[in-house]
Amino acid sequence: MKIDDFTKIPRVLGAGLVSEDGFIIEGQAKFEYDTEKLGAIAARVVNRIKNSLGVAKASAIIYTKDNVLFLRDSADGIAFVICQKDANVGLVKIRLDKFA
């Protein structure tokens, strides 16, 4: 599975893979979304969870008024997907689990 497979899902606005330092390995976004900023947020949140809880891997789902941000630690880096609230979030989560 590749990053562009996520952006083919209807109402997915962007997806990417970043290093633990927040540097973009791969990213793709629609409209005005900045993958570098999303990647930095993803790395910060996942690393904060790992450090706070003392776990080796972490993931998170963040709901906002309009969007949902999925974050998942993987062997290749930290994957993130942002989509509209009315997207098929179940499909996004299943594909993200397969990606990681």
Secondary structure, DSSP 8 states (H G I E B T S, - for coil): --HHHHHTSTTEEEEEEE-TTS-EEEEEESTT--HHHHHHHHHHHHHHHHHHHT-S--EEEEE-SSEEEEEEEETTEEEEEEEETTS-HHHHHHHHHHH-
